[in-house]
Amino acid sequence: MSVWPECGTPSPALRGIEGELVSLRITIEPRLLEQALEALAGLEFPINPQIYHDPASTAVEFPAWAGRLDEVREALRRSGFDPAVLSVRNMLEDIRAVA
């Protein structure tokens, strides 16, 4: 039994004036964590990242509005990161994956 209502749309979204609320995940080598956090500190909006470690990689996750994706990508690019380190997921799907 699910606590989530059945709905006709395959993936509902949370929306605001800056677009859909999404979950961003940056996956990097552990030694690059400080560099990634410095890049994110320069964004024009506040973030509250969750950081996950395993022996091979480190992940930095935080919510953001889809309208801010280009800003995040540009900050990472300026800091020398490949755009492939950033993945984007629908926030509700991300919440459901944890629940």
N, CA and C of each residue as an Amber inpcrd file, in Angstrom:
protein
   297
   0.8320000  -1.1750000   0.0000000   0.0000000   0.0000000   0.0000000
   0.8780000   1.2400000   0.0000000   0.5380000   2.2080000  -0.8270000
   1.3190000   3.4260000  -0.9480000   0.5990000   4.6030000  -0.3060000
   1.3510000   5.5040000   0.2750000   0.7650000   6.7340000   0.8110000
   0.6020000   7.7770000  -0.2860000   1.1510000   7.5050000  -1.4580000
   1.0870000   8.4530000  -2.5700000  -0.1900000   8.2390000  -3.3580000
  -0.8960000   9.3140000  -3.6860000  -2.1270000   9.1680000  -4.4540000
  -1.8310000   8.7190000  -5.8770000  -2.7400000   7.9370000  -6.4130000
  -2.6260000   7.5480000  -7.8150000  -3.0560000   8.7500000  -8.6450000
  -2.3200000   9.0550000  -9.6760000  -2.6870000  10.1850000 -10.5170000
  -2.4530000   9.8270000 -11.9740000  -3.0520000  10.5990000 -12.8610000
  -2.9920000  10.3140000 -14.2890000  -1.6780000  10.6920000 -14.9440000
  -0.9000000  11.5760000 -14.3440000   0.3610000  11.9890000 -14.9560000
   1.4690000  11.0570000 -14.5080000   2.3650000  10.6940000 -15.4250000
   3.4200000   9.7520000 -15.0710000   4.4020000  10.2900000 -14.0410000
   4.6820000  11.5860000 -14.0520000   5.5840000  12.1320000 -13.0460000
   5.1510000  13.5470000 -12.6690000   4.3710000  13.6840000 -11.6000000
   3.9650000  15.0000000 -11.1500000   5.1830000  15.8070000 -10.7170000
   5.0400000  17.1100000 -10.6820000   6.1760000  17.9560000 -10.3420000
   5.7510000  19.0660000  -9.4010000   6.7070000  19.5640000  -8.6650000
   6.5240000  20.7670000  -7.8570000   6.9950000  21.9270000  -8.7250000
   6.1660000  22.9400000  -8.8900000   6.5140000  24.0550000  -9.7710000
   6.4380000  25.3830000  -9.0380000   7.2930000  26.2930000  -9.4580000
   7.3100000  27.6530000  -8.9440000   7.6020000  28.6020000 -10.0870000
   7.8620000  29.8520000  -9.7780000   8.1070000  30.8290000 -10.8430000
   9.4150000  30.5660000 -11.5980000  10.3160000  29.7870000 -10.9980000
  11.5720000  29.4510000 -11.6720000  11.5550000  28.0460000 -12.2560000
  10.3640000  27.4910000 -12.4300000  10.2490000  26.1760000 -13.0400000
  10.0130000  25.0820000 -12.0200000  10.3410000  23.8880000 -12.4240000
  10.1470000  22.7000000 -11.5980000  11.2150000  22.6150000 -10.5110000
  10.8290000  22.1480000  -9.3360000  11.8000000  21.8760000  -8.2790000
  12.4250000  20.5220000  -8.5720000  13.7400000  20.5080000  -8.6900000
  14.4590000  19.2890000  -9.0400000  15.5150000  18.9820000  -7.9820000
  15.9850000  17.7670000  -8.0160000  17.0590000  17.3290000  -7.1330000
  18.3290000  17.2130000  -7.9740000  19.3620000  17.9370000  -7.5860000
  20.6320000  17.9070000  -8.3080000  21.6110000  17.0200000  -7.5680000
  22.3910000  16.2830000  -8.3250000  23.4130000  15.4000000  -7.7450000
  24.6990000  15.6030000  -8.5340000  25.7490000  15.9360000  -7.8200000
  27.0740000  16.0800000  -8.4100000  27.9080000  14.9150000  -7.8890000
  28.3880000  14.0790000  -8.8030000  29.1790000  12.9090000  -8.4150000
  30.6160000  13.1380000  -8.8610000  31.5260000  13.1150000  -7.8920000
  32.9230000  13.4530000  -8.1430000  33.8430000  12.5090000  -7.3750000
  35.1320000  12.6160000  -7.6680000  36.1300000  11.9030000  -6.8750000
  36.2000000  12.5700000  -5.5020000  36.4220000  11.8050000  -4.4460000
  36.4640000  12.3830000  -3.0990000  37.4380000  13.5570000  -2.9590000
  38.5630000  13.4940000  -3.6390000  39.5610000  14.5670000  -3.5140000
  39.0930000  15.9000000  -4.1040000  38.0110000  15.8940000  -4.8950000
  37.5000000  17.1060000  -5.5400000  36.3470000  17.7520000  -4.7730000
  36.0180000  17.2260000  -3.5970000  34.8790000  17.7430000  -2.8420000
  35.0290000  19.2260000  -2.5160000  36.1550000  19.6320000  -1.9980000
  36.3470000  21.0300000  -1.6240000  36.2030000  21.9420000  -2.8360000
  36.7600000  21.5420000  -3.9640000  36.6570000  22.3250000  -5.1970000
  35.1890000  22.4660000  -5.6310000  34.4210000  21.3890000  -5.5310000
  33.0050000  21.4340000  -5.9080000  32.2150000  22.3420000  -4.9610000
  32.4780000  22.2400000  -3.6710000  31.7700000  23.0910000  -2.7130000
  32.1070000  24.5590000  -2.9160000  33.3420000  24.8670000  -3.2690000
  33.7260000  26.2470000  -3.5760000  32.9540000  26.7620000  -4.7890000
  32.8050000  25.9190000  -5.8040000  32.0420000  26.3090000  -6.9970000
  30.5890000  26.5980000  -6.6260000  30.0030000  25.7540000  -5.7920000
  28.6140000  25.9360000  -5.3870000  28.4270000  27.1480000  -4.4830000
  29.4500000  27.4950000  -3.7130000  29.3600000  28.6470000  -2.8160000
  29.2030000  29.9530000  -3.5900000  29.6090000  29.9670000  -4.8490000
  29.4960000  31.1680000  -5.6560000  28.1570000  31.3440000  -6.3460000
  27.2380000  30.4180000  -6.1450000  25.9190000  30.5280000  -6.7790000
  25.1460000  31.7040000  -6.2030000  24.2190000  32.2340000  -6.9780000
  23.4090000  33.3780000  -6.5580000  22.2240000  32.9860000  -5.6860000
  22.1300000  31.7130000  -5.3180000  21.0540000  31.2580000  -4.4410000
  21.6620000  30.3110000  -3.4100000  21.0620000  30.2560000  -2.2320000
  21.6280000  29.3970000  -1.1760000  21.3230000  27.9290000  -1.4340000
  22.2510000  27.0910000  -1.0320000  22.0320000  25.6490000  -1.0950000
  22.3520000  25.0520000   0.2660000  21.7500000  23.9190000   0.5380000
  22.0260000  23.1620000   1.7620000  22.3450000  21.7390000   1.3110000
  23.5940000  21.4980000   0.9390000  23.9230000  20.2040000   0.3380000
  23.9730000  19.0590000   1.3380000  23.5860000  17.9020000   0.8450000
  23.8000000  16.6440000   1.5520000  25.0080000  16.0120000   0.8720000
  25.9390000  15.4970000   1.6500000  27.1580000  14.9170000   1.0970000
  27.2060000  13.4400000   1.4700000  27.4370000  12.6200000   0.4450000
  27.5120000  11.1660000   0.6290000  28.8590000  10.6760000   0.1280000
  29.5060000   9.8210000   0.9090000  30.8270000   9.3000000   0.5530000
  30.7810000   7.7840000   0.3910000  31.5580000   7.3000000  -0.5510000
  31.9170000   5.8890000  -0.6010000  33.3690000   5.8650000  -1.0690000
  34.0220000   4.7300000  -1.0670000  35.4490000   4.7200000  -1.3990000
  35.7840000   5.2530000  -2.7950000  34.8890000   5.0920000  -3.7460000
  35.2000000   5.4790000  -5.1250000  34.6950000   6.8600000  -5.5170000
  33.6720000   7.3620000  -4.8460000  33.1120000   8.6490000  -5.2630000
  32.4620000   9.3730000  -4.1000000  32.2130000  10.6450000  -4.3240000
  31.4910000  11.4830000  -3.3780000  30.3440000  12.1200000  -4.1340000
  29.1950000  12.2050000  -3.5060000  28.0300000  12.8340000  -4.1310000
  27.5810000  14.0110000  -3.2780000  27.2630000  15.0990000  -3.9650000
  26.7230000  16.2900000  -3.3290000  25.3260000  16.4680000  -3.9040000
  24.3110000  16.4680000  -3.0450000  22.9280000  16.5900000  -3.5020000
  22.2680000  17.7990000  -2.8600000  21.4200000  18.4730000  -3.6430000
  20.6510000  19.5990000  -3.1270000  19.4970000  19.9020000  -4.0720000
  18.4160000  20.4870000  -3.5420000  17.3050000  20.8770000  -4.4020000
  17.5800000  22.2360000  -5.0480000  16.9970000  22.4390000  -6.2150000
  17.1030000  23.7290000  -6.9090000  15.9530000  23.8370000  -7.9020000
  15.6530000  25.0340000  -8.2940000  14.6460000  25.2400000  -9.3320000
  15.2990000  25.0040000 -10.6860000  14.5570000  24.4100000 -11.5940000
  15.0800000  24.0890000 -12.9270000  15.6030000  25.3380000 -13.6350000
  15.0200000  26.4840000 -13.3610000  15.4840000  27.7320000 -13.9610000
  16.8940000  28.1130000 -13.5410000  17.4420000  27.4680000 -12.5520000
  18.8060000  27.7410000 -12.0660000  19.8330000  26.7410000 -12.5740000
  19.4040000  25.7610000 -13.3660000  20.3290000  24.7200000 -13.8360000
  21.5060000  25.2810000 -14.6140000  21.2520000  26.2320000 -15.5020000
  22.3500000  26.7980000 -16.2830000  23.3870000  27.4710000 -15.3870000
  22.9160000  28.1270000 -14.3360000  23.8280000  28.7700000 -13.3820000
  24.7030000  27.7320000 -12.6840000  24.1100000  26.6240000 -12.2910000
  24.8730000  25.5560000 -11.6260000  25.8780000  24.9550000 -12.6070000
  25.4300000  24.6530000 -13.8230000  26.3360000  24.0780000 -14.8310000
  27.5090000  25.0110000 -15.1250000  27.2180000  26.3090000 -15.2400000
  28.2780000  27.2790000 -15.5290000  29.2730000  27.3760000 -14.3680000
  28.7790000  27.3560000 -13.1330000  29.6800000  27.4050000 -11.9730000
  30.5980000  26.1880000 -11.9580000  30.0560000  25.0320000 -12.2580000
  30.8690000  23.8160000 -12.3040000  31.8810000  23.8830000 -13.4520000
  31.4270000  24.3430000 -14.6060000  32.3220000  24.4470000 -15.7660000
  33.4920000  25.3840000 -15.4660000  33.1920000  26.5460000 -14.8670000
  34.2520000  27.5160000 -14.5310000  35.2630000  26.9240000 -13.5530000
  34.8300000  25.9780000 -12.7490000  35.7220000  25.3350000 -11.7780000
  36.4130000  24.1020000 -12.3450000  36.2280000  23.8400000 -13.6360000
  36.9410000  22.7600000 -14.2920000  36.2520000  21.4110000 -14.2970000
  34.9680000  21.3610000 -13.9230000  34.2550000  20.0950000 -13.8980000
  33.5970000  19.7990000 -15.2410000  33.5670000  18.5330000 -15.5910000
  32.8530000  18.0470000 -16.7660000  31.3560000  18.1400000 -16.4720000
  30.5470000  18.5910000 -17.4330000  29.1000000  18.6720000 -17.1980000
  28.4660000  17.3310000 -16.8210000  29.1040000  16.2320000 -17.1540000
  28.5610000  14.9050000 -16.8560000  28.5220000  14.6120000 -15.3530000
  29.1990000  15.4070000 -14.5170000  29.1640000  15.1640000 -13.0730000
  27.8140000  15.5380000 -12.4730000  27.0170000  16.3260000 -13.2080000
  25.7280000  16.7970000 -12.7120000  24.5920000  15.9590000 -13.2800000
  23.7570000  15.4330000 -12.3930000  22.5440000  14.7520000 -12.8410000
  21.3440000  15.4370000 -12.1890000  20.2120000  15.3810000 -12.8780000
  19.0020000  16.0710000 -12.4440000  17.8600000  15.0680000 -12.3660000
  17.1250000  15.1150000 -11.2560000  15.9580000  14.2300000 -11.0880000
  14.7580000  15.0480000 -10.6470000  13.5910000  14.5820000 -10.9990000
  12.3440000  15.1590000 -10.5330000  12.3260000  15.0340000  -9.0090000
  12.0310000  16.1190000  -8.3130000  12.0880000  16.1210000  -6.8490000
  11.1140000  15.1150000  -6.2270000   9.8980000  15.0320000  -6.7360000
   8.9480000  14.0780000  -6.1680000   9.3980000  12.6380000  -6.3650000
   9.9720000  12.3350000  -7.5230000  10.5020000  10.9900000  -7.7410000
  11.6430000  10.6980000  -6.7760000  12.4760000  11.7100000  -6.5290000
  13.5820000  11.5480000  -5.6000000  13.0710000  11.2820000  -4.1850000
  12.0470000  12.0110000  -3.7700000  11.4610000  11.8160000  -2.4470000
  10.8590000  10.4150000  -2.3430000  10.1550000  10.0020000  -3.3760000
   9.5260000   8.6850000  -3.3680000  10.5590000   7.5600000  -3.3190000
  11.7150000   7.7720000  -3.9310000  12.7590000   6.7520000  -3.9440000
  13.2740000   6.4980000  -2.5170000  13.2300000   7.5040000  -1.6790000
  13.6970000   7.3800000  -0.2970000  12.6080000   6.8120000   0.6010000
  11.3710000   7.1550000   0.3010000  10.2440000   6.7770000   1.1800000
   9.9640000   5.3110000   1.1770000
